[in-house]
Amino acid sequence: MARIEISCVEVWREVSNYLDADISPELRERMEAHFKVCAHCSAVLDGMQNVVGLVADGRLFQTPEGFNKRLYNKINPHR
Amino acid sequence: MPQPHLESNETELIRRVCGGNPEAFEELVRPYERLVYVTAISILRNQADAEEVAQEAVLKAFSKLSSFRAECKFSTWLVQITYNEARMRLRKDRRNLYESLDEHHEEPEGDYWPRDFADWRPIPSELLEENETRQALQNAIDSLSPTYREVVVLRDVQNLSIKDAATILGVTEGTVKTRLHRARLLLRDALAPGIDGCWCTERSYQKVRPW
């Protein structure tokens, strides 16, 4: 059976769900076929994947020096 | 009664705290210190305020622990308290009145389409050792409106599930997905010119990117 093609606009709408593996296998297959032939949509996917990977890195948001010590000092008198 | 949302160790720690052993509370909270702080700073965008609110939220969690019914994970409950405390702080701060009451609820209609179609070579995570890269990412996240910043921080920075993010924000999972989608596209476009801030229209712009 022939695969139904998908437009760039439809791909952009679903690209975030694609990254989260939150789409049907059928849609995933159509999107993957599209990425193979569409440089623009591949760039959108790669860029989003990069951004998501970078912001997840623990080095980005760090607690200030001594944060946990001050936190438990604050809590201790209440316990 | 079984509490499917809780790690057995957490169940035991909560039981100990509620049973009169408050020293177990530190052990219960320790794995989530960063979660609490990052939630607070993503809303308040000020280190001192975020630390203060994080402390208040943890204290509140301690005093309310006996009312925790394990309808969600302990971490989700703790982040929800932090989120609400941070939002309350924002409301109290008259300087932020405009943002907290108006901008926060601004939900643009229609789709957001990507603006940059340049190739993205993989960005090596080692670049995060450099202040410049961290600052560029931080600026991109800060440039998002609160609605989008919160969802990115919960889902992508803190790696919470869509379901947990929806519980914390008090919205549907569908709303989280829609906001996340737009937020990720906005972030991608914000970072597209390259972390050195160069913006060229020719194909040579790929070369100015440090990755």
Interface residues (C-beta under 8 A of the other chain):
Chain A: V9 W12 R13 V15 S16 N17 L19 D20 D22 A39 H40 A43 V44 D46 G47 M48 N50 V51 V52 G53 L54 V55 A56 D57 G58 R59 L60 F61 Q62 T63 P64 F67 N68 R70 L71 Y72 K74 I75 H78 R79
Chain B: P22 E23 F25 E26 R30 E33 R34 Y37 V38 I41 Q47 E51 A54 Q55 V58 L59 F62 S63 D111 W113 P114 D116 F117 A118 D119 W120 P122 I123 S125 L128 E129 R134 L137 Q138 I141 V152 V153 D156 V157 N159 I162 K177 L180 H181 R184 L185 L187 R188 L191 A192
